Amino acid sequence: MNVTLSKIPKRGHETIHLQWQQLSQETVEAMIAELYRNDAITFQEAGELLHTQSWQETAAILEKHGCTLYYDRDDFDHDLDIISEFSNSEST
C-alpha cells in the first residue's frame, strides 16, 4: 500500500510517496487510528489495515491511540450478515 502526502509546506507541488514497510509500527498504528477517528475508515477496515487477529486486538490499538470506539448501523448490519451466514451453514 502506498501513502501519498501532498501540500507539504515549502515543497511546492512535490509529493512524497512512502511504502508502509518504511514506517514504524507505531507510526502506522497512529495513522490508522487518525483515519478511524476522522471517520475515514470503519472499525473493520482499521482491523484489516492493522492485520489484527481479533476485534479485541483492534480495539486495544485504537484505544491506545486515544480513539473512542463506536458501534454504528453498518457494524450492526455486518454482524447480522455474519450471523445469518453462520446460521445458514449450520442448517444445511
N, C-alpha and C positions, 0 to 999 in steps of 0.2 A: 504494500500500500504506500502511496506517495502522499506527502504532506506538502502543500503549497502555501507559502506565506507571501502575501502581497501588501503593497502600500507600506513598505518599511521606510521609516523616516531617513532622509539623507541618502537614499539609494535610488531615487528617481523611479523609473518604471521597472527596475530589475525585480526578478522574482527568485526566491531561494527555494530549491527543491531538496527535501530530505527523505531518506529512507527510514522507516520505523526502526530498523536494526541499528541505526546510528544514534538513536536516542536511548537514554537510560530508562529502565523500567519505571522509575518514579516519575519521569517526565511524561512518558506515555500514559500512565495512570492519571496524572494531573490533567492532561489534555482531554482524555476521555471523560473524566469527571466534569470538566468545564463544559463539554458538549452536552452531557446529560443535564447539568444544572441549568443550561440555557434552552432546554427542550429541543435541541438539535438532533438528539438520538433518544431512543427508548431505553428502558432498563435492559430489555433483551438484547438490543444492539450493543449496548455497553458491555454486556457479558460476552458477546461474540467477539468484540474487538479486544477485550481483555483476555480471551481464551480461558475463562474460568470454567471450573467443573460443576459448579452449583450456584444457585441463586444466592445462597448464603455467602459464598466467596465474593461474588459480585457486589453484594450489599456491603460487605466489610470494606472493600476497597473504596467504594463510593463514599461511604460514611467517613473513612479515614481522611478523605479529601474534602470533608465538610458538606457533602451533599445531603439534602433532605430527600428521603425516599418517598415515593408516592405510588399508588396503585390506581390506575385510571381505567376507563371503559375499554380501551384497546387491550390492556393487560388482562382484564376480566374475560373479554371475548376470546383472546388467545388461549387462556386457561380452559375455557369451556370447550374449545375445539380439541384440545389435547385430551380432555376427559371423554369427550364424545368418541374420538378415535380409539381410545383405550377401551371404552365400553363396547364399541362395535367389534373390536378384535377379540374380546373375551366371549362374546355371544356367538361367535362362529365356530 
